[in-house]
Amino acid sequence: MAHHKSCIKRIRTSGEANERNRQYRSRMRTEIKKLRALTQREEAETQLRSVTSLLDRLVIKGIIKANAASNRKSALNLLVNSL
């Protein structure tokens, strides 16, 4: 167990950030699954816009890397275009 006051605070804040980041990643995965389940092109296009926006926000927050978001967006674009 940590003895320094700063170490104790760091453990606490990193734990809170970890929990928050897990929630963001879980939401991202859920939204992507919803998009993949759609069969109507119009619905998929509206969902794609919201998923793209979510991925961009996660990049800004530092939850995922920019190239990872770009790869996901590209794959989802291909999926929607194939409908």
N, C-alpha and C positions, 0 to 999 in steps of 0.2 A: 504494500500500500504506500502511496505517496505521502511524504512528510511535509514538503514545502507547500505553502499556501497557493503559490502560482501553479504548481503541478496539479493540485486538487481541483482548482478552477478549470485548468486545461482539460482534465479528464471529463469534468462535467459538461463543458461547452462542446467538446468533440463528440460526446455521446448524444447531446441534443441535436447537433448538426447531422450526425449519422442517422438518427431517427427521421429527421426532416427529409434528408436525401433519399432514404428508402421509400418514403411516401411518394416523392416525386417520380422515382423510377418505377414504382408500382403503377402509378397513374399512367405513365407513358406506355407501359406494356399493355395495360387494359385498353387504352384508346387504340393502340395499334391492332389488338385482337379484334376489337369492334369493327375497325375498318376492313380487316381481312375477311370478316364474316359477311360483309355486305355483298349483294349481287346486283343491285340496281346502280347504274352508272351515276345518276344524278345525286343520289344519297352518298355514294362513295366520294364524289367530288367535294361535296360540302364537308364531309368528315375528314377528307384529306387536307383541306384548308385548316381545320382546327388542329389536326395532328401536326402539321407543318409548323403552325404557330407555337404549339406546345414544345416541339423540339427546339425551335429557335430560342424560346424562353429558357429552356434547360441549359442550352449552351451558354447563354448570358450569365446564368447563375453558377455555371461551372459544374453542373451535375454530370453532364456528358461532354465529350470532346466534339469539336466542330466537325471533324472528318467522320466521326461515328454518326452524327446527326445527318450529315450530307449523304452518307451511304444509305441510311434508313429512308430518307426522303426520296432518294432515287429509286430504291426498290419499290416503295409504295406508289410512286408515280407510274412505274412500269405496270404494277398490278392494276391500278385504276384504268390506265390506258388500254389494258387488255380486255376490260369488261365490255 
